Amino acid sequence: MATKSKSDWGVVFSVFSICIAFVSIGYCFPYIIDMFENGWERSTRAIAYFSRIIRGGTA
């Protein structure tokens, strides 16, 4: 059973909020990618550091 809203303002506000979400994601996307790349580089360095320690090499 479907219910019909008395006004279409709910649909208008929903579309508006979806548009704001897409703009926010588009604005923040380069920063998210940069943060992911920096995190990946740091993780790779940390793994290499600990693997050298485990193998008995100099850190």
N, CA, C and O atoms as a GROMACS GRO file, in nm:
protein
  236
    1MET      N    1   0.085  -0.117   0.000
    1MET     CA    2   0.000   0.000   0.000
    1MET      C    3   0.090   0.124   0.000
    1MET      O    4   0.172   0.141   0.090
    2ALA      N    5   0.075   0.207  -0.097
    2ALA     CA    6   0.155   0.328  -0.110
    2ALA      C    7   0.080   0.447  -0.051
    2ALA      O    8  -0.042   0.457  -0.062
    3THR      N    9   0.156   0.534   0.011
    3THR     CA   10   0.095   0.657   0.064
    3THR      C   11   0.143   0.774  -0.019
    3THR      O   12   0.258   0.778  -0.062
    4LYS      N   13   0.057   0.868  -0.040
    4LYS     CA   14   0.089   0.987  -0.119
    4LYS      C   15   0.105   1.104  -0.024
    4LYS      O   16   0.018   1.132   0.058
    5SER      N   17   0.218   1.172  -0.038
    5SER     CA   18   0.242   1.290   0.045
    5SER      C   19   0.153   1.404  -0.002
    5SER      O   20   0.118   1.413  -0.120
    6LYS      N   21   0.117   1.491   0.091
    6LYS     CA   22   0.033   1.605   0.056
    6LYS      C   23   0.110   1.714  -0.016
    6LYS      O   24   0.050   1.799  -0.082
    7SER      N   25   0.244   1.712  -0.003
    7SER     CA   26   0.324   1.811  -0.075
    7SER      C   27   0.446   1.741  -0.134
    7SER      O   28   0.488   1.635  -0.088
    8ASP      N   29   0.502   1.803  -0.236
    8ASP     CA   30   0.619   1.746  -0.302
    8ASP      C   31   0.748   1.808  -0.250
    8ASP      O   32   0.854   1.788  -0.310
    9TRP      N   33   0.743   1.881  -0.141
    9TRP     CA   34   0.863   1.943  -0.087
    9TRP      C   35   0.962   1.839  -0.037
    9TRP      O   36   1.083   1.863  -0.039
   10GLY      N   37   0.915   1.725   0.008
   10GLY     CA   38   1.006   1.619   0.052
   10GLY      C   39   1.094   1.571  -0.060
   10GLY      O   40   1.213   1.548  -0.041
   11VAL      N   41   1.037   1.557  -0.179
   11VAL     CA   42   1.113   1.515  -0.296
   11VAL      C   43   1.214   1.622  -0.334
   11VAL      O   44   1.328   1.591  -0.368
   12VAL      N   45   1.172   1.747  -0.330
   12VAL     CA   46   1.261   1.858  -0.366
   12VAL      C   47   1.380   1.864  -0.272
   12VAL      O   48   1.494   1.877  -0.316
   13PHE      N   49   1.354   1.854  -0.142
   13PHE     CA   50   1.463   1.859  -0.044
   13PHE      C   51   1.553   1.736  -0.054
   13PHE      O   52   1.674   1.747  -0.033
   14SER      N   53   1.498   1.621  -0.087
   14SER     CA   54   1.579   1.501  -0.103
   14SER      C   55   1.673   1.515  -0.222
   14SER      O   56   1.791   1.481  -0.212
   15VAL      N   57   1.623   1.564  -0.333
   15VAL     CA   58   1.708   1.585  -0.451
   15VAL      C   59   1.814   1.690  -0.422
   15VAL      O   60   1.929   1.675  -0.462
   16PHE      N   61   1.776   1.795  -0.352
   16PHE     CA   62   1.871   1.901  -0.315
   16PHE      C   63   1.982   1.846  -0.226
   16PHE      O   64   2.099   1.878  -0.246
   17SER      N   65   1.948   1.764  -0.128
   17SER     CA   66   2.049   1.708  -0.037
   17SER      C   67   2.140   1.609  -0.110
   17SER      O   68   2.258   1.600  -0.078
   18ILE      N   69   2.086   1.534  -0.205
   18ILE     CA   70   2.169   1.443  -0.285
   18ILE      C   71   2.268   1.523  -0.370
   18ILE      O   72   2.383   1.484  -0.384
   19CYS      N   73   2.223   1.634  -0.425
   19CYS     CA   74   2.313   1.720  -0.504
   19CYS      C   75   2.424   1.778  -0.416
   19CYS      O   76   2.540   1.783  -0.458
   20ILE      N   77   2.390   1.820  -0.295
   20ILE     CA   78   2.491   1.871  -0.203
   20ILE      C   79   2.591   1.762  -0.169
   20ILE      O   80   2.711   1.788  -0.160
   21ALA      N   81   2.544   1.639  -0.150
   21ALA     CA   82   2.635   1.528  -0.118
   21ALA      C   83   2.732   1.503  -0.233
   21ALA      O   84   2.851   1.483  -0.210
   22PHE      N   85   2.684   1.505  -0.356
   22PHE     CA   86   2.771   1.484  -0.471
   22PHE      C   87   2.874   1.596  -0.485
   22PHE      O   88   2.990   1.569  -0.516
   23VAL      N   89   2.834   1.718  -0.462
   23VAL     CA   90   2.928   1.830  -0.469
   23VAL      C   91   3.033   1.817  -0.359
   23VAL      O   92   3.151   1.843  -0.383
   24SER      N   93   2.992   1.777  -0.240
   24SER     CA   94   3.087   1.760  -0.130
   24SER      C   95   3.188   1.651  -0.161
   24SER      O   96   3.307   1.668  -0.137
   25ILE      N   97   3.141   1.539  -0.214
   25ILE     CA   98   3.232   1.430  -0.251
   25ILE      C   99   3.327   1.476  -0.361
   25ILE      O  100   3.446   1.446  -0.357
   26GLY      N  101   3.276   1.547  -0.459
   26GLY     CA  102   3.361   1.597  -0.567
   26GLY      C  103   3.466   1.694  -0.518
   26GLY      O  104   3.578   1.696  -0.568
   27TYR      N  105   3.430   1.776  -0.420
   27TYR     CA  106   3.524   1.874  -0.365
   27TYR      C  107   3.631   1.805  -0.282
   27TYR      O  108   3.748   1.844  -0.288
   28CYS      N  109   3.596   1.704  -0.205
   28CYS     CA  110   3.689   1.638  -0.114
   28CYS      C  111   3.766   1.523  -0.179
   28CYS      O  112   3.862   1.474  -0.120
   29PHE      N  113   3.727   1.481  -0.298
   29PHE     CA  114   3.788   1.363  -0.360
   29PHE      C  115   3.939   1.374  -0.376
   29PHE      O  116   4.008   1.277  -0.343
   30PRO      N  117   3.996   1.487  -0.424
   30PRO     CA  118   4.142   1.494  -0.435
   30PRO      C  119   4.212   1.480  -0.300
   30PRO      O  120   4.319   1.419  -0.292
   31TYR      N  121   4.152   1.535  -0.195
   31TYR     CA  122   4.212   1.524  -0.062
   31TYR      C  123   4.206   1.380  -0.012
   31TYR      O  124   4.300   1.334   0.054
   32ILE      N  125   4.098   1.310  -0.042
   32ILE     CA  126   4.085   1.171  -0.001
   32ILE      C  127   4.189   1.086  -0.072
   32ILE      O  128   4.252   1.000  -0.010
   33ILE      N  129   4.208   1.108  -0.201
   33ILE     CA  130   4.307   1.033  -0.277
   33ILE      C  131   4.447   1.062  -0.224
   33ILE      O  132   4.527   0.970  -0.209
   34ASP      N  133   4.478   1.187  -0.196
   34ASP     CA  134   4.609   1.224  -0.144
   34ASP      C  135   4.633   1.159  -0.008
   34ASP      O  136   4.743   1.110   0.019
   35MET      N  137   4.532   1.159   0.077
   35MET     CA  138   4.545   1.098   0.208
   35MET      C  139   4.568   0.947   0.195
   35MET      O  140   4.648   0.890   0.269
   36PHE      N  141   4.499   0.882   0.101
   36PHE     CA  142   4.516   0.739   0.079
   36PHE      C  143   4.657   0.709   0.029
   36PHE      O  144   4.720   0.614   0.075
   37GLU      N  145   4.707   0.790  -0.064
   37GLU     CA  146   4.842   0.767  -0.118
   37GLU      C  147   4.948   0.787  -0.010
   37GLU      O  148   5.042   0.707  -0.001
   38ASN      N  149   4.936   0.891   0.071
   38ASN     CA  150   5.032   0.914   0.179
   38ASN      C  151   5.026   0.801   0.282
   38ASN      O  152   5.130   0.756   0.331
   39GLY      N  153   4.906   0.756   0.313
   39GLY     CA  154   4.892   0.646   0.407
   39GLY      C  155   4.952   0.518   0.352
   39GLY      O  156   5.014   0.442   0.427
   40TRP      N  157   4.935   0.493   0.223
   40TRP     CA  158   4.991   0.374   0.161
   40TRP      C  159   5.144   0.380   0.164
   40TRP      O  160   5.210   0.280   0.191
   41GLU      N  161   5.200   0.497   0.135
   41GLU     CA  162   5.346   0.513   0.136
   41GLU      C  163   5.401   0.491   0.277
   41GLU      O  164   5.502   0.423   0.294
   42ARG      N  165   5.335   0.548   0.376
   42ARG     CA  166   5.380   0.530   0.514
   42ARG      C  167   5.369   0.384   0.557
   42ARG      O  168   5.458   0.332   0.625
   43SER      N  169   5.260   0.318   0.519
   43SER     CA  170   5.242   0.178   0.555
   43SER      C  171   5.351   0.092   0.491
   43SER      O  172   5.403   0.001   0.556
   44THR      N  173   5.385   0.119   0.366
   44THR     CA  174   5.488   0.043   0.298
   44THR      C  175   5.624   0.063   0.366
   44THR      O  176   5.699  -0.033   0.383
   45ARG      N  177   5.653   0.186   0.406
   45ARG     CA  178   5.780   0.212   0.476
   45ARG      C  179   5.784   0.141   0.611
   45ARG      O  180   5.888   0.086   0.649
   46ALA      N  181   5.673   0.143   0.683
   46ALA     CA  182   5.669   0.077   0.814
   46ALA      C  183   5.686  -0.073   0.800
   46ALA      O  184   5.756  -0.135   0.879
   47ILE      N  185   5.623  -0.133   0.700
   47ILE     CA  186   5.636  -0.278   0.678
   47ILE      C  187   5.779  -0.312   0.642
   47ILE      O  188   5.833  -0.412   0.691
   48ALA      N  189   5.843  -0.233   0.558
   48ALA     CA  190   5.983  -0.258   0.521
   48ALA      C  191   6.073  -0.244   0.643
   48ALA      O  192   6.166  -0.322   0.660
   49TYR      N  193   6.047  -0.147   0.727
   49TYR     CA  194   6.126  -0.125   0.848
   49TYR      C  195   6.116  -0.245   0.942
   49TYR      O  196   6.217  -0.297   0.989
   50PHE      N  197   5.993  -0.289   0.968
   50PHE     CA  198   5.975  -0.403   1.058
   50PHE      C  199   6.028  -0.533   0.999
   50PHE      O  200   6.078  -0.618   1.072
   51SER      N  201   6.019  -0.550   0.868
   51SER     CA  202   6.075  -0.671   0.808
   51SER      C  203   6.227  -0.674   0.820
   51SER      O  204   6.286  -0.780   0.837
   52ARG      N  205   6.293  -0.557   0.810
   52ARG     CA  206   6.438  -0.552   0.831
   52ARG      C  207   6.474  -0.587   0.975
   52ARG      O  208   6.572  -0.656   0.999
   53ILE      N  209   6.394  -0.539   1.071
   53ILE     CA  210   6.420  -0.569   1.212
   53ILE      C  211   6.402  -0.719   1.236
   53ILE      O  212   6.484  -0.782   1.303
   54ILE      N  213   6.297  -0.776   1.181
   54ILE     CA  214   6.269  -0.918   1.203
   54ILE      C  215   6.380  -1.005   1.142
   54ILE      O  216   6.419  -1.105   1.202
   55ARG      N  217   6.430  -0.968   1.026
   55ARG     CA  218   6.535  -1.046   0.962
   55ARG      C  219   6.671  -1.025   1.028
   55ARG      O  220   6.766  -1.096   0.995
   56GLY      N  221   6.681  -0.932   1.118
   56GLY     CA  222   6.806  -0.911   1.191
   56GLY      C  223   6.895  -0.806   1.128
   56GLY      O  224   7.011  -0.793   1.169
   57GLY      N  225   6.848  -0.732   1.032
   57GLY     CA  226   6.927  -0.626   0.971
   57GLY      C  227   6.922  -0.501   1.054
   57GLY      O  228   6.852  -0.494   1.155
   58THR      N  229   6.996  -0.403   1.012
   58THR     CA  230   6.995  -0.276   1.084
   58THR      C  231   6.877  -0.192   1.036
   58THR      O  232   6.845  -0.187   0.917
   59ALA      N  233   6.816  -0.127   1.130
   59ALA     CA  234   6.702  -0.044   1.096
   59ALA      C  235   6.752   0.089   1.055
   59ALA      O  236   6.673   0.177   1.022
   0.00000   0.00000   0.00000
